[in-house]
Amino acid sequence: MSTDTVAQLAGVSKRLGAVQALDGVDLSIRRGEVYALLGPNGAGKTTAISTMLGLVAPDAGLARLFGADPADLAARRRIGVMLQTAKLPDTLTVGELLALVRSYYPEPRSVADVAALAGLSDLLDRRYGKLSGGQQRRAQFALALCGRPELLFLDEPTVGMDTQSREHFWKAVRDLVAHGCAVVLTTHYLEEAEALADRIGVLARGRLVAEGGIEAIRARVGQRQIRCITRLTEACVQAWPDVRAVERQGEWLHIFTAKPEPVLRELLWADTDVRELEVRRAGLAEALNEITREAA
C-alpha cells in the first residue's frame, strides 16, 4: 500500500442476503484528493463506504485504513464521518455536541475553528432539535471535522442545504483538501461531483465499472449535444439519421447524437438561418447513464 494511499478496497466482495452488494471491487483513495463514488441506487456505494469504515466485514478481499485494519482505533481516530442519517441528542446545543465529540480526540480542533469551517458560528447556542434539516447537516459536518481528520467520508452531505450553505460547504471541502485531507464523497448532485471531485469511481451492480477524472469519464461516452436556435421542429430533426434524441428548451433546440458531423451538415442545409450553434461533449449525467446502462 502506497504511503499516499489512505484507504483501500482490494478485491472486496460482499453479499447482503440475496444481493451481491460488492463484487471484486478494487479502489484506493489518495491524500489530498476528493474521490466521488457515484452510481444508481443499490449500486453498492453505501456498502463500499461501510466496508472502508469497518462497519461491514467483507466476504472476500481486504479493506484498509492508513494501511491498518479499519477497526484499528489509531486508524479510526484519523478519519471523520458524515453519513446520510445521524441520531444526535435533540436537547443538546450545537456547542455542547461539538464539545462532547472533541473530547474523544487527543488534539481536536477548537469549537471556534470547527464552527467557522462549517458555517455555524451563529448556531452554537441553538438546540440541535430546533435546527432546520440543512442546519443539522452543517452541524453533522462540523462534528466530522472535530478530530482534524486526514480522511473524511461524506455521504450525501448537502441534502437539505440551501444554495448559500452548499457553496460554503464546497469552499470548506476545498480548503481541507488543500491542506492534505482526503475526501470520499457520495452525492446525487452531479454538479457537486463536478465542482469538487479529482477522481470519480462509478459503481454498478456492485462492480467498479469506470474510474478516472471527470473529463476521462465524460470521454468514455461518444454522444455529443448540438445546441442551437432554429426554426426546425423537434419532429423534423428527430427523423434524421444518427439523431438519438431531440429536446426543446424555450427557444433552444438540443440534439443528441454520436455522429455530430453529418447531423451538423443536415442542420445547416435545412436551416440557413440557424443561430447560436455549438457542440458539447456529453455531460456527467449522460456519461453516467451510458456507463451504467452498458454495465447492466
C-alpha atoms as one frame of an Amber mdcrd trajectory, in Angstrom:
protein
   0.000   0.000   0.000   1.493   3.346  -1.086   2.223   5.945   1.592  -0.062
   8.270  -0.393  -2.951   5.802  -0.099  -5.160   6.452   2.918  -7.951   3.953
   2.235  -8.212   0.896   0.054 -10.506  -1.900  -1.033  -8.662  -4.815  -2.628
 -10.789  -7.449  -4.365 -13.651  -6.852  -1.938 -16.855  -8.836  -2.326 -19.876
  -8.681  -0.028 -23.266 -10.357  -0.223 -26.215  -8.906   1.693 -28.935 -11.543
   1.697 -29.710 -12.380  -1.910 -27.924  -9.287  -3.239 -24.292  -9.211  -4.334
 -23.621  -5.721  -2.953 -19.921  -5.679  -3.894 -18.273  -7.902  -6.475 -14.466
  -7.841  -6.548 -14.072  -4.083  -6.012 -10.587  -2.559  -6.169 -10.203   1.110
  -5.338  -7.824   3.344  -3.432  -8.098   6.860  -2.001  -5.047   9.133  -2.060
  -4.039  12.018   0.177  -5.239  15.460  -0.846  -7.911  14.325  -3.303 -11.694
  14.233  -3.491 -12.863  10.837  -4.706 -16.531  10.827  -5.721 -18.172   7.413
  -5.594 -21.167   7.572  -7.907 -23.789   5.200  -9.230 -27.518   4.457  -9.159
 -29.387   3.464  -6.013 -28.419  -0.056  -4.994 -25.090   0.093  -6.830 -23.083
  -0.662  -3.677 -21.867   2.798  -2.649 -23.036   2.594   0.967 -21.655  -0.926
   1.342 -18.299   0.172  -0.069 -18.065   3.043   2.423 -19.278   0.857   5.303
 -16.560  -1.673   4.436 -13.853   1.012   4.386 -15.129   2.204   7.777 -15.084
  -1.295   9.246 -18.845  -1.292   9.811 -19.223  -4.225   7.395 -16.789  -7.132
   7.088 -16.064  -8.261   3.513 -16.794 -11.855   2.483 -13.631 -11.769   0.384
 -10.830  -9.298  -0.187  -9.259  -6.715   2.055 -10.157  -3.250   3.411  -7.509
  -0.912   4.811  -7.394   2.497   6.530  -3.897   4.009   6.574  -2.535   0.502
   5.989  -4.300  -0.906   9.051  -7.485  -2.837   9.715 -10.462  -0.405   9.664
 -11.300  -1.493  13.228  -7.916  -0.257  14.498  -8.549   2.608  16.942  -5.475
   4.601  15.889  -6.634   4.474  12.253 -10.219   5.385  13.154  -9.049   8.481
  15.052  -7.602   9.792  11.783 -10.957   9.875   9.962 -14.137  11.953  10.067
 -17.531  10.619   9.014 -20.747  12.290   7.888 -23.326   9.653   6.992 -26.730
  10.176   5.347 -28.531   9.939   8.671 -27.385  10.708  12.210 -29.108  10.175
  15.562 -27.992  13.006  17.848 -29.466  14.247  21.152 -32.104  16.862  20.306
 -31.757  18.606  23.673 -28.043  19.426  23.426 -26.913  22.673  21.838 -24.586
  22.660  18.851 -21.778  23.920  21.087 -22.376  21.113  23.595 -22.336  18.492
  20.828 -19.049  19.853  19.497 -17.519  19.867  22.995 -18.622  16.256  23.506
 -17.171  14.972  20.226 -13.950  16.974  20.660 -13.368  15.147  23.951 -12.859
  11.875  22.048  -9.687  13.120  20.308  -6.196  13.852  21.675  -5.641  17.027
  19.608  -9.033  18.291  18.416  -9.847  21.464  16.564 -11.248  24.266  18.703
 -15.003  24.814  18.737 -14.478  28.213  17.098 -12.425  26.737  14.242 -14.888
  23.909  13.596 -17.870  26.274  13.693 -16.197  28.675  11.260 -15.316  25.862
   8.835 -18.874  24.527   8.858 -20.507  27.961   8.779 -22.484  27.669  12.010
 -20.795  30.119  14.377 -24.184  31.778  14.914 -25.862  28.471  15.884 -23.672
  27.313  18.793 -26.326  28.139  21.410 -29.208  26.566  19.451 -30.535  23.166
  20.465 -29.857  20.562  17.782 -33.512  19.515  17.677 -34.568  23.086  16.839
 -32.365  23.317  13.743 -33.671  23.013  10.188 -32.643  19.996   8.117 -29.931
  21.973   6.325 -28.607  23.394   9.603 -28.455  19.900  11.090 -26.370  18.763
   8.113 -23.960  21.634   8.757 -23.746  20.603  12.418 -23.023  16.997  11.392
 -20.275  18.276   9.068 -18.780  20.218  11.977 -18.789  17.102  14.163 -16.917
  15.191  11.437 -14.167  17.840  11.491 -13.535  17.866  15.247 -10.647  15.394
  15.238  -8.619  17.056  12.437  -9.322  14.144  10.071  -6.821  13.129   7.411
  -9.635  11.290   5.618 -13.230  12.484   5.514 -16.227  10.384   4.444 -19.159
  12.489   3.214 -22.312  10.553   2.296 -24.866  12.812   0.555 -23.594  15.734
   2.661 -25.560  18.672   1.248 -29.081  17.225   1.200 -31.363  19.892   2.659
 -28.825  22.706   2.401 -29.735  25.934   0.635 -27.539  27.334  -2.139 -25.504
  29.598   0.141 -24.827  26.802   2.640 -23.862  24.428  -0.160 -21.357  26.924
  -1.581 -19.871  27.450   1.900 -19.603  23.675   2.269 -17.808  23.356  -1.090
 -15.317  26.030  -0.068 -14.665  24.267   3.250 -14.005  20.963   1.465 -11.594
  22.642  -0.949  -9.742  24.239   1.981  -9.432  20.890   3.758  -8.145  19.164
   0.618  -5.638  21.972   0.021  -4.155  21.107   3.425  -3.800  17.413   2.549
  -7.101  15.933   3.717  -8.586  13.200   1.506 -12.348  13.077   0.937 -14.625
  10.243  -0.140 -17.856  11.759  -1.452 -21.146  10.216  -2.469 -23.757  12.550
  -3.899 -26.761  12.584  -6.202 -25.988  16.234  -7.051 -23.749  15.723 -10.061
 -22.830  19.421 -10.121 -21.340  18.789  -6.673 -19.178  15.968  -8.012 -18.104
  18.148 -10.953 -17.288  21.042  -8.615 -15.246  19.010  -6.121 -14.016  15.673
  -7.440 -10.475  14.988  -8.610 -11.405  11.404  -9.453 -14.676   9.557  -9.917
 -15.460   5.900  -9.383 -18.663   4.558 -10.927 -20.322   1.577  -9.230 -22.998
  -0.514 -10.918 -24.425  -3.740  -9.510 -21.576  -3.982  -7.033 -18.773  -3.603
  -9.583 -16.467  -0.657 -10.216 -17.212  -0.160 -13.908 -15.331   3.117 -14.522
 -12.762   5.261 -12.773 -10.860   8.430 -13.617 -11.024  12.205 -13.779 -14.242
  13.909 -14.823 -13.042  14.544 -18.379 -11.917  10.925 -18.709 -15.341   9.712
 -17.555 -17.122  12.044 -19.950 -14.825  10.970 -22.787 -15.967   7.354 -22.312
 -19.227   8.345 -23.998 -19.247   9.182 -27.691 -22.510  11.122 -27.541 -22.431
  14.836 -28.340 -25.036  17.524 -27.826 -25.714  20.083 -30.546 -27.357  23.223
 -29.162 -28.832  25.918 -31.365 -31.698  28.290 -32.097 -33.573  27.095 -35.185
 -36.988  27.272 -36.783 -36.919  23.476 -37.331 -39.290  21.357 -35.258 -38.298
  18.501 -32.972 -40.183  16.011 -35.158 -38.304  17.135 -38.266 -34.871  16.789
 -36.671 -35.731  13.518 -34.891 -36.344  11.918 -38.284 -32.748  12.471 -39.439
 -30.306   9.537 -39.438 -27.877   9.449 -36.483 -30.108  11.593 -34.217 -30.699
   9.816 -30.907 -32.936  12.366 -29.195 -34.188  15.941 -29.522 -35.342  18.307
 -26.768 -36.830  21.800 -26.931 -35.958  24.148 -24.046 -37.512  27.516 -24.712
 -36.090  28.810 -27.983 -33.173  26.368 -27.812 -33.125  23.009 -29.585 -30.881
  20.274 -28.124 -29.884  17.449 -30.471 -28.161  14.329 -29.108 -26.027  12.262
 -31.473 -22.952  10.061 -31.605 -22.123  11.395 -35.095 -22.275  15.195 -34.965
 -20.686  15.891 -38.373 -23.465  14.545 -40.635 -26.121  15.989 -38.322 -24.470
  19.421 -38.489 -24.392  19.263 -42.302 -28.083  18.370 -42.371 -28.888  21.152
 -39.922 -27.033  23.851 -41.863 -28.632  22.708 -45.125 -32.164  22.602 -43.672
 -31.952  25.972 -41.891 -29.524  28.540 -43.255 -30.657  30.957 -40.520 -29.673
  28.705 -37.600 -28.116  30.728 -34.749 -26.018  30.239 -31.602 -24.752  26.883
 -32.828 -22.467  24.912 -30.516 -21.401  21.308 -29.983 -20.830  19.949 -26.495
 -19.381  16.726 -25.168 -21.742  14.582 -23.081 -22.294  15.910 -19.591 -21.507
  13.881 -16.497 -25.144  12.790 -16.164 -25.247  11.441 -19.722 -21.887   9.730
 -19.220 -23.010   8.005 -16.018 -26.261   6.880 -17.610 -24.401   5.417 -20.595
 -21.745   3.704 -18.460 -24.251   2.133 -16.075 -26.506   1.107 -18.969 -23.582
  -0.665 -20.634 -22.704  -2.351 -17.331 -26.256  -3.629 -16.969
